[in-house]
Amino acid sequence: MTLASGTGEFGHLLAGHRVAAGLTQEDLAATAGVSLRALGDMERGRTRGPQRRTVRALAAALGLDGAQSAALEGAAQSGRPRGVRRVPPQGQAVGPVVPPTAPAGAGPEPAARSAPEPAAPPASDAAAEPAPPGALALPRDLADFTAREQALADLAALTADEHPAHPRVVLISGQPGLGKTAFALHAAHALAPAFPDGQLSLDLGGMAATPLAAREALGQVLRALGVADGTVPAGTEERAGLFRALVRDRRLVLVLDNAADEAQVRPLLPGSGSAVTIVTSRHALPGLEAVHRLRLDVLSPAEASALLARIAGPERVEAAPDAAAELARLCGYLPLALRIAGQRLVARPQQPVAQLARQLAAEENRLDLLETGDLAVRPAFELSYRRLPEQSRLVLRRCALTAGADFTAAVLARYAGLSAARTELVLEQLVDAGLVQPAAPERYRLHDLVRLYAGERLTVDETAEAVAEARTRAGSWLLREAAAHGLRFDPDHTAAEGAAAAGADSVPLTEAARWLEEEHPEWLAALYRAQREGRHREVIDTAEAMHWFSDRLVSWDLWGEVFQLSVDAARASGDRQAEAVHVNYLAWTYVTCLHRYRRGIELAGEGLALARGLGDHEQQGWALTYLGTGLRHLQRYQEAGESYQRAAEAFAEVDNRAAMIGRLVTLRGAATCLRHLGRAEEAQDSRRRALARALELVERWSSPLMHLMAAVTAHELGQDRAALKRWPAAEKAYRQALVHYEAIGRPDSMTKTLTELGTALIEQGRADEAREILTEALTDLSADGRRGRSPVQGLSD
């Protein structure tokens, strides 16, 4: 290459000043902020004239005075080419470089503000050749882009500072189909007015078999910034150094789409300056340092309907709002799926929204239908799945076997056949890969469409025998765990029996209850599977073990399912004793949980007949108790009282803890009937005896169940006294109930006691205290609403 005559002069002059200053090339390069290779090229005359900022940086590092600096700059200027500018014009991202002599209007109009001095490239500092027209220009923005207002606002706030202390790098991650690329491009277009030095977009091919190498990506960016092919440095490090120098003083936006990993991205990040880099990736890229993380999620139902309306037309969505809402739900509120559904409606203007929703409702066809033209959901998942290690694929597939909306690593480990620790590690890797989502502490979930895809892979990639074996292994473990945790609430269950069951006797009751509540979709599904497979003893034993736990959560409709399964299992196995017991449990469910009193009375009659045939006095007592409770709810108080009396007589024939509890329950039930019959004084006397028995049980077996019995009985005593308008005495009883409720962790049945205590205080003219108590009750009620359940104590009936 022929060099300008001044280039050699500049190199000799620069080398002389460096030697005179006693500096090595390494010393000067580090001090001036240029690369060692660039400095060597300058001194050997291999560059055509470095830019002014580079020369000034070198002069400052050498400690030159004004005259020496001017001479060095003059030598550099004489080596620069004429007729082309070194960088794209201010305000233009890409496109032909305009000669300085071009007439007004021939090229892009410069920005109103004064342009900063171009940055000095530290390697292969040749003049930039014109960039290819439109190189790495932003793809078009979507006119129907919808939602993400908060994320866009956060990004705008982050980029508002014109002189940030550190370059802004935003990482947008999340599962396939969330619209990460659309968001990044929409944001880049929105930011364009504030970043007039350009907006570039580069697809890094993160999901390709061979993602774009950092070196090649840097080459494309450098060429888009105006660096000629022949002067792009060879090495990745040198290219990265030149890139950082070129963007140091430019206000530009760079979108790095579809990143594969941290190593691919790091060389493409500016070292300083006001540029903004937006990186998108399906992976969380946890190793990427000092970046602002913006994790997108699915749209809200309202946002999803709005997107459908913008794509398919508001009139179609407004004409069928319920069908549109169902369509959005079936799409999992995933932007890609919603766009496909919307485009299908556009292509079929006569198709009702409800018809497409009906078609998508069939799970086996949903992923097939979520494809139109070159848009498809399944390939989006396929790209990520194929890049996973084999064990990660296995874990993802087995996620499809779980029954709940979310799951723990411990449960999934039983389906996967791995240790819990290993399963948790793989799940975390799948979270980083954007295929699994964290749901709550130590819990994970799959998006509905990812779950369907995982189920497809399970069918294709595994044998039916392997899947069946995984289900059986996990199901048996789940039923053992459910039984072991349920037995913690059985008043007749000893620690030794608990240890023999599954080693769960040392689990705190609160943890046992939490496990049973959180994992109920899993163990209930396992119970159904055991019944279908004829494993009747497992079904009976599991339901039996959870009988006393069921009293804690009487609002659960699922007890009807649990005890119907156990009744069916007892009948199928010919076990008449188990049938009597579980028919009684089912009667309790209909009376207490489902509030279907007539059906409960019928079942109690069946249980009574079975128990009499067996000569089982304890089961006769429970059948008569549930019969009395059903009659009481039907306001047949006289008949109910008689039934409770007969139940007490049956329990008197039995000497165990359950029978003692039964006698207490019947005494309480009979007292309630007396109050409703207008015999409040008699009711109060009976209730005092019941409370004395309850406190005796607490003294003998200080368990949550006994405290619960005492709390409910004291509450009912307060009601008896309130019926007599003995407000101070009622207040005392309510406060006694609260003490026992507190002992077991404030169940929500405590809310009713707080409410009635507030009434008693109002009746005594203590409004301020009442307001405080009622506020506490309202707070507890709101908390239960947020939990989405209402664990009311069933023994109050």
Summary of the structure (lengths in Angstrom):
residues: 797
radius of gyration: 37.8
end to end distance: 98.4
largest distance: 119.4
contacts: 2739
relative contact order: 0.04
helix: 62%
strand: 5%
